[in-house]
């Protein structure tokens, strides 16, 4: 599983439509936005190739100025996540 976060820079007049398009994409979740059109999103994909394809899809959505990956993690076996220490 590939989990990453990104900032999507949107044209201010397109933000509402872009939010709808982003939330319609599988594995994409919007966590925050700013008044100047930045959207903080996470992407969950099965593998790196699917993640790359999803970034390309987002980059080509109408109203997107740019996409900047902030964090990326690959889990080889997500069912065996570490539990926090007590």
N, C-alpha and C positions, 0 to 999 in steps of 0.2 A: 504494500500500500504506500502511496506517495501522498504526503500531506504538505501543503505549502500555503504561505500567506503572501498577499500582494497588495499594493496600492494601485488602484485603477484611477487614472486621471481622466475625468469626463469634461466635455464641453458643458458649461453651466446650463445652457438651455436644453440639453439632452439628458440631464441626470435622471429625471423621473422615468423616462422610457428605458434608459439604460439599466436602472435598478430592476425593472420588470424583466428585461432580457437576461440579466445576470442570474436572477433567482430562478428562472426557467431552465437554466443549464444544470444538468445532473452533477452533484458534488460541489456546487458553488454556494457559499453562504456569505451574505453581507453582514458585517459586524458593526460598522460605524461609517459615518460620512461627515464631511466638513462642508462649510458654506461655500468654499471655493471649488467644489466638485470632486474632491478626493473620496474614494470609497475604499474601505479596508475590507478585504475579502479573504476567505480561506477556500482552498480547493482540495478535495479528496478524490484521488484517482487510484485505480488498480495498479498502475505501473508508471514508469517514467515516460514511456511513449504516449500514453493517454494524457498524462499531465502536459506534455509539450503541445499536443494537439489542442487541449483545452485552452492553454495560454494563447495559442495562435487564433483560436476562435474568438476569444475575448478581445484580443488586439484588433480584430477586424470588425467588431460590432460598431454600428453607427454611433457617433458621439464620443468614442474613445480617443483620447489624445495619446496616451501611452499606458503601459502596464509595467510596474516595477516589482519583481519578486523580492520579498523581504526575508523569508525563511523557507527552508525546505528540509524535509526529513523523510527517509525511506524506511519503512518497517518491513523486514523480511517475513515476519510472522506476527501480525497484529493481535492474534489471539493470545499471545504470550507476553503481554505488556508487563513491565516492571511495576510492582506495587510499592507505594511510598514506605519509607522506613518509619518506624514508630519510636 
